[in-house]
């Protein structure tokens, strides 16, 4: 176990929240990107992540931390599994639109700006919490160094 595990965990959290904010901003930027005759409508994207508990030894990865021994390095925090697309379809009736299907419906972007703003606020608050935890970890390490001087 390393004294820097806390900083590594917070670093992965900060990276995750940055990716979430990037994804949210892409969703908002494409809110009016509807289907055309050549391309489908924009689909909302969302970051899927999980906790990361992996042990490394000689370049081999084991996802079972129970098999770890002192010769292994550990990686903790979060990892991005995928950026998933929301497959729900939002239709609008507009038979004059060239992208309309046989029934006169046009596929619209399925991004809801209110949901995206809520997700953005949540990601910002989580980013701020991770940044505060990084500062706290730095203070703890600084105090540990001061103790060792005495």
Contact map, one row per residue, 1 for C-alpha under 8 A:
111010000000000000000000000000000000000000000000000000000000000000000000010000000000000000000000000000000000000000000000000000000000000000000000000000
111110000000000000000000000000000000000000000000000000000000000000000000000000000000000000000000000000000000000000000000000000000000000000000000000000
111111000000000000000000000000000000000000000000000000000000000000000000000000000000000000000000000000000000000000000000000000000000000000000000000000
011111110000000000000000000000000000000000000000000000000000000000000000000000000000000000000000000000000000000000000000000000000000000000000000000000
111111111000000000000000000000000000000000000000000000000000000000000000001100000000000000000000000000000000000000000000000000000000000000000000000000
001111111100000000000000000000000000000000000000000000000000000000000000000000000000000000000000000000000000000000000000000000000000010010000000000000
000111111110000000000000000000000000000000000000000000000000000000000000000000000000000000000000000000000000000000000000000000000000010010000000000000
000111111111000000000000000000000000000000000000000000000000000000000000001110000000000000000000000000000000000000000000000000000000000000000000000000
000011111111100000000000000000000000000000000000000000000000000000000000000111000000000000000000000000000000000000000000000000000000000000000000000000
000001111111110000000000000000000000000000000000000000000000000000000000000010000000000000000000000000000000000000000000000000000110110000000000000000
000000111111111000000000000000000000000000000000000000000000000000000000000000000000000000000000000000000000000000000000000000000100010000000000000000
000000011111111100000000000000000000000000000000000000000000000000000000000011100000000000000000000000000000000000000000000000000000000000000000000000
000000001111111110000000000000000000000000000000000000000000000000000000000011000000000000000000000000000000000000000000000000100100000000000000000000
000000000111111111000000000000000000000000000000000000000000000000000000000000000000000000000000000000000000000000000000000000100110000000000000000000
000000000011111111100000000000000000000000000000000000000000000000000000000000000000000000000000000000000000000000000000000000000000000000000000000000
000000000001111111110000000000000000000000000000000000000000000000000000000001110000000000000000000000000000000000000000000000000000000000000000000000
000000000000111111111000000000000000000000000000000000000000000000000000000000000000000000000000000000000000000000000000001101100000000000000000000000
000000000000011111111100000000000000000000000000000000000000000000000000000000000000000000000000000000000000000000000000000000100000000000000000000000
000000000000001111111110000000000000000000000010000000000000000000000000000000000000000000000000000000000000000000000000000000000000000000000000000000
000000000000000111111111000000000000000000000110000000000000000000000000000000000000000000000000000000000000000000000000001000000000000000000000000000
000000000000000011111111100000000000000000000000000000000000000000000000000000000000000000000000000000000000000000000001001100000000000000000000000000
000000000000000001111111110000000000000000000000000000000000000000000000000000000000000000000000000000000000000000000000000000000000000000000000000000
000000000000000000111111111000000000000000001110000000000000000000000000000000000000000000000000000000000000000000000000000000000000000000000000000000
000000000000000000011111111100000000000000001100000000000000000000000000000000000000000000000000000000000000000000010011000000000000000000000000000000
000000000000000000001111111110000000000000000000000000000000000000000000000000000000000000000000000000000000000000000000000000000000000000000000000000
000000000000000000000111111111000000000000000000000000000000000000000000000000000000000000000000000000000000000000000000000000000000000000000000000000
000000000000000000000011111111100000000000011000000000000000000000000000000000000000000000000000000000000000001000010000000000000000000000000000000000
000000000000000000000001111111100000000000000000000000000000000000000000000000000000000000000000000000000000001010010000000000000000000000000000000000
000000000000000000000000111111110000000000000000000000000000000000000000000000000000000000000000000000000000000000000000000000000000000000000000000000
000000000000000000000000011111111000000001000000000000000000000000000000000000000000000000000000000000000000100000000000000000000000000000000000000000
000000000000000000000000001111111000000001000000000000000000000000000000000000000000000000000000000000000000111110000000000000000000000000000000000000
000000000000000000000000000011111100000000000000000000000000000000000000000000000000000000000000000000000001100000000000000000000000000000000000000000
000000000000000000000000000001111110000011000000000000000000000000000000000000000000000000000000000000000001100000000000000000000000000000000000000000
000000000000000000000000000000011111000111000000000000000000000000000000000000000000000000000000000000000111100000000000000000000000000000000000000000
000000000000000000000000000000001111111111000000000000000000000000000000000000000000000000000000001000000111100000000000000000000000000000000000000000
000000000000000000000000000000000111111110000000000000000000000000000000000000000000000000000000011000000000000000000000000000000000000000000000000000
000000000000000000000000000000000011111100000000000000000000000000000000000000000000000000000000011000000000000000000000000000000000000000000000000000
000000000000000000000000000000000011111100000000000000000000000000000000000000000000000000000000000000000000000000000000000000000000000000000000000000
000000000000000000000000000000000011111110000000000000000000000000000000000000000000000000000000000000000000000000000000000000000000000000000000000000
000000000000000000000000000000000111111111000000000000000000000000000000000000000000000000000000000000000010000000000000000000000000000000000000000000
000000000000000000000000000000001111001111100000000000000000000000000000000000000000000000000000000000000011100000000000000000000000000000000000000000
000000000000000000000000000001101110000111110000000000000000000000000000000000000000000000000000000000000001110000000000000000000000000000000000000000
000000000000000000000000000000000000000011111000000000000000000000000000000000000000111100000000000000000000111000000000000000000000000000000000000000
000000000000000000000000001000000000000001111100000000000000000000000000000000000000110000000000000000000000111000000000000000000000000000000000000000
000000000000000000000011001000000000000000111110000000000000000000000000000000000011110000000000000000000000000000000000000000000000000000000000000000
000000000000000000010011000000000000000000011111000000000000000000000000000000000011110000000000000000000000000000000000000000000000000000000000000000
000000000000000000110010000000000000000000001111100000000000000000000000000000011111000000000000000000000000000000000000000000000000000000000000000000
000000000000000000000000000000000000000000000111110000000000000000000000000000011111000000000000000000000000000000000000000000000000000000000000000000
000000000000000000000000000000000000000000000011111000000000000000000000000001111100000000000000000000000000000000000000000000000000000000000000000000
000000000000000000000000000000000000000000000001111100000000000000000000000001111000000000000000000000000000000000000000000000000000000000000000000000
000000000000000000000000000000000000000000000000111110000000000000000000000111100000000000000000000000000000000000000000000000000000000000000000000000
000000000000000000000000000000000000000000000000011111000000000000000000001111100000000000000000000000000000000000000000000000000000000000000000000000
000000000000000000000000000000000000000000000000001111100000001110000000011110000000000000000000000000000000000000000000000000000000000000000000000000
000000000000000000000000000000000000000000000000000111110000111110000000011100000000000000000000000000000000000000000000000000000000000000000000000000
000000000000000000000000000000000000000000000000000011111000111110010001111000000000000000000000000000000000000000000000000000000000000000000000000000
000000000000000000000000000000000000000000000000000001111111110000000001111000000000000000000000000000000000000000000000000000000000000000000000000000
000000000000000000000000000000000000000000000000000000111111100000000011100000000000000000000000000000000000000000000000000000000000000000000000000000
000000000000000000000000000000000000000000000000000000011111000000000000000000000000000000000000000000000000000000000000000000000000000000000000000000
000000000000000000000000000000000000000000000000000000011111100000000000000000000000000000000000000000000000000000000000000000000000000000000000000000
000000000000000000000000000000000000000000000000000000011111110000000000000000000000000000000000000000000000000000000000000000000000000000000000000000
000000000000000000000000000000000000000000000000000001111011111000000000000000000000000000000000000000000000000000000000000000000000000000000000000000
000000000000000000000000000000000000000000000000000001110001111110100000000000000000000000000000000000000000000000000000000000000000000000000000000000
000000000000000000000000000000000000000000000000000011100000111110000000000000000000000000000000000000000000000000000000000000000000000000000000000000
000000000000000000000000000000000000000000000000000011100000011111110000000000000000000000000000000000000000000000000000000000000000000000000000000000
000000000000000000000000000000000000000000000000000011100000011111110000000000000000000000000000000000000000000000000000000000000000000000000000000000
000000000000000000000000000000000000000000000000000000000000000111110000000000000000000000000000000000000000000000000000000000000000000000000000000000
000000000000000000000000000000000000000000000000000000000000010111111000000000000000000000000000000000000000000000000000000000000000000000000000000000
000000000000000000000000000000000000000000000000000000100000000111111111000000000000000000000000000000000000000000000000000000000000000000000000000000
000000000000000000000000000000000000000000000000000000000000000000111111000000000000000000000000000000000000000000000000000000000000000000000000000000
000000000000000000000000000000000000000000000000000000000000000000011111100000000000000000000000000000000000000000000000000000000000000000000000000000
000000000000000000000000000000000000000000000000000000001000000000011111100000000000000000000000000000000000000000000000000000000000000000000000000000
000000000000000000000000000000000000000000000000000000111000000000011111110000000000000000000000000000000000000000000000000000000000000000000000000000
000000000000000000000000000000000000000000000000000000111000000000000111111000000000000000000000000000000000000000000000000000000000000000000000000000
100000000000000000000000000000000000000000000000000011110000000000000001111100000000000000000000000000000000000000000000000000000000000000000000000000
000010010000000000000000000000000000000000000000000111110000000000000000111110000000000000000000000000000000000000000000000000000000000000000000000000
000010011000000000000000000000000000000000000000001111000000000000000000011111000000000000000000000000000000000000000000000000000000000000000000000000
000000011101100000000000000000000000000000000000001110000000000000000000001111100000000000000000000000000000000000000000000000000000000000000000000000
000000001001100100000000000000000000000000000000111100000000000000000000000111110000000000000000000000000000000000000000000000000000000000000000000000
000000000001000100000000000000000000000000000000111100000000000000000000000011111000000000000000000000000000000000000000000000000000000000000000000000
000000000000000100000000000000000000000000000011110000000000000000000000000001111110000000000000000000000000000000000000000000000000000000000000000000
000000000000000000000000000000000000000000000011110000000000000000000000000000111110000000000000000000000000000000000000000000000000000000000000000000
000000000000000000000000000000000000000000000011100000000000000000000000000000011111000000000000000000000000000000000000000000000000000000000000000000
000000000000000000000000000000000000000000001111000000000000000000000000000000011111100000000000000000000000000000000000000000000000000000000000000000
000000000000000000000000000000000000000000001111000000000000000000000000000000000111110000000000000000000000000000000000000000000000000000000000000000
000000000000000000000000000000000000000000111100000000000000000000000000000000000011111000000000000000000000000000000000000000000000000000000000000000
000000000000000000000000000000000000000000111100000000000000000000000000000000000001111100000000000000000000010000000000000000000000000000000000000000
000000000000000000000000000000000000000000100000000000000000000000000000000000000000111110000000000000000000000000000000000000000000000000000000000000
000000000000000000000000000000000000000000100000000000000000000000000000000000000000011111000000000000000000010000000000000000000000000000000000000000
000000000000000000000000000000000000000000000000000000000000000000000000000000000000001111100000000000000011110000000000000000000000000000000000000000
000000000000000000000000000000000000000000000000000000000000000000000000000000000000000111110000000000000011110000000000000000000000000000000000000000
000000000000000000000000000000000000000000000000000000000000000000000000000000000000000011111000000000001111000000000000000000000000000000000000000000
000000000000000000000000000000000000000000000000000000000000000000000000000000000000000001111100000000001111000000000000000000000000000000000000000000
000000000000000000000000000000000000000000000000000000000000000000000000000000000000000000111110000000011100000000000000000000000000000000000000000000
000000000000000000000000000000000000000000000000000000000000000000000000000000000000000000011111100100011100000000000000000000000000000000000000000000
000000000000000000000000000000000000000000000000000000000000000000000000000000000000000000001111110110111100000000000000000000000000000000000000000000
000000000000000000000000000000000000000000000000000000000000000000000000000000000000000000000111110100010000000000000000000000000000000000000000000000
000000000000000000000000000000000000000000000000000000000000000000000000000000000000000000000111111100010100000000000000000000000000000000000000000000
000000000000000000000000000000000001100000000000000000000000000000000000000000000000000000000011111100000000000000000000000000000000000000000000000000
000000000000000000000000000000000011100000000000000000000000000000000000000000000000000000000000111110000100000000000000000000000000000000000000000000
000000000000000000000000000000000000000000000000000000000000000000000000000000000000000000000111111111111110000000000000000000000000000000000000000000
000000000000000000000000000000000000000000000000000000000000000000000000000000000000000000000010001111111100000000000000000000000000000000000000000000
000000000000000000000000000000000000000000000000000000000000000000000000000000000000000000000000000111111000000000000000000000000000000000000000000000
000000000000000000000000000000000000000000000000000000000000000000000000000000000000000000000010000111111000000000000000000000000000000000000000000000
000000000000000000000000000000000000000000000000000000000000000000000000000000000000000000001111100111111100000000000000000000000000000000000000000000
000000000000000000000000000000000000000000000000000000000000000000000000000000000000000000111110000111111110000000000000000000000000000000000000000000
000000000000000000000000000000000110000000000000000000000000000000000000000000000000000000111110101110011111000000000000000000000000000000000000000000
000000000000000000000000000000000110000110000000000000000000000000000000000000000000000011110000000100001111100000000000000000000000000000000000000000
000000000000000000000000000000011110000011000000000000000000000000000000000000000000000011110000000000000111110000000000000000000000000000000000000000
000000000000000000000000000001111110000011110000000000000000000000000000000000000000000011000000000000000011111000000000000000000000000000000000000000
000000000000000000000000000000100000000001110000000000000000000000000000000000000000010111000000000000000001111100000000000000000000000000000000000000
000000000000000000000000001100100000000000110000000000000000000000000000000000000000000000000000000000000000111110010000000000000000000000000000000000
000000000000000000000000000000100000000000000000000000000000000000000000000000000000000000000000000000000000011111110000000000000000000000000000000000
000000000000000000000000000100100000000000000000000000000000000000000000000000000000000000000000000000000000001111111000000000000000000000000000000000
000000000000000000000000000000000000000000000000000000000000000000000000000000000000000000000000000000000000000111111100000000000000000000000000000000
000000000000000000000000000000000000000000000000000000000000000000000000000000000000000000000000000000000000000111111110000000000000000000000000000000
000000000000000000000001001100000000000000000000000000000000000000000000000000000000000000000000000000000000001111111111000000000000000000000000000000
000000000000000000000000000000000000000000000000000000000000000000000000000000000000000000000000000000000000000011111111100000000000000000000000000000
000000000000000000000000000000000000000000000000000000000000000000000000000000000000000000000000000000000000000001111111110000000000000000000000000000
000000000000000000000001000000000000000000000000000000000000000000000000000000000000000000000000000000000000000000111111111000000000000000000000000000
000000000000000000001001000000000000000000000000000000000000000000000000000000000000000000000000000000000000000000011111111100000000000000000000000000
000000000000000000000000000000000000000000000000000000000000000000000000000000000000000000000000000000000000000000001111111110000000000000000000000000
000000000000000000000000000000000000000000000000000000000000000000000000000000000000000000000000000000000000000000000111111111000000000000000000000000
000000000000000010011000000000000000000000000000000000000000000000000000000000000000000000000000000000000000000000000011111111100000000000000000000000
000000000000000010001000000000000000000000000000000000000000000000000000000000000000000000000000000000000000000000000001111111110000000000000000000000
000000000000000000000000000000000000000000000000000000000000000000000000000000000000000000000000000000000000000000000000111111111000000000000000000000
000000000000000010000000000000000000000000000000000000000000000000000000000000000000000000000000000000000000000000000000011111111100000000000000000000
000000000000110011000000000000000000000000000000000000000000000000000000000000000000000000000000000000000000000000000000001111111110000000000000000000
000000000000000000000000000000000000000000000000000000000000000000000000000000000000000000000000000000000000000000000000000111111111000000000000000000
000000000000000000000000000000000000000000000000000000000000000000000000000000000000000000000000000000000000000000000000000011111111100000000000000000
000000000110110000000000000000000000000000000000000000000000000000000000000000000000000000000000000000000000000000000000000001111111110000000000000000
000000000100010000000000000000000000000000000000000000000000000000000000000000000000000000000000000000000000000000000000000000111111111000000000000000
000000000000000000000000000000000000000000000000000000000000000000000000000000000000000000000000000000000000000000000000000000011111111100000000000000
000000000100000000000000000000000000000000000000000000000000000000000000000000000000000000000000000000000000000000000000000000001111111110000000000000
000001100110000000000000000000000000000000000000000000000000000000000000000000000000000000000000000000000000000000000000000000000111111111000000000000
000000000000000000000000000000000000000000000000000000000000000000000000000000000000000000000000000000000000000000000000000000000011111111100000000000
000000000000000000000000000000000000000000000000000000000000000000000000000000000000000000000000000000000000000000000000000000000001111111110000000000
000001100000000000000000000000000000000000000000000000000000000000000000000000000000000000000000000000000000000000000000000000000000111111111000000000
000000000000000000000000000000000000000000000000000000000000000000000000000000000000000000000000000000000000000000000000000000000000011111111100000000
000000000000000000000000000000000000000000000000000000000000000000000000000000000000000000000000000000000000000000000000000000000000001111111110000000
000000000000000000000000000000000000000000000000000000000000000000000000000000000000000000000000000000000000000000000000000000000000000111111111000000
000000000000000000000000000000000000000000000000000000000000000000000000000000000000000000000000000000000000000000000000000000000000000011111111100000
000000000000000000000000000000000000000000000000000000000000000000000000000000000000000000000000000000000000000000000000000000000000000001111111110000
000000000000000000000000000000000000000000000000000000000000000000000000000000000000000000000000000000000000000000000000000000000000000000111111111000
000000000000000000000000000000000000000000000000000000000000000000000000000000000000000000000000000000000000000000000000000000000000000000011111111100
000000000000000000000000000000000000000000000000000000000000000000000000000000000000000000000000000000000000000000000000000000000000000000001111111110
000000000000000000000000000000000000000000000000000000000000000000000000000000000000000000000000000000000000000000000000000000000000000000000111111111
000000000000000000000000000000000000000000000000000000000000000000000000000000000000000000000000000000000000000000000000000000000000000000000011111111
000000000000000000000000000000000000000000000000000000000000000000000000000000000000000000000000000000000000000000000000000000000000000000000001111111
000000000000000000000000000000000000000000000000000000000000000000000000000000000000000000000000000000000000000000000000000000000000000000000000111111
000000000000000000000000000000000000000000000000000000000000000000000000000000000000000000000000000000000000000000000000000000000000000000000000011111
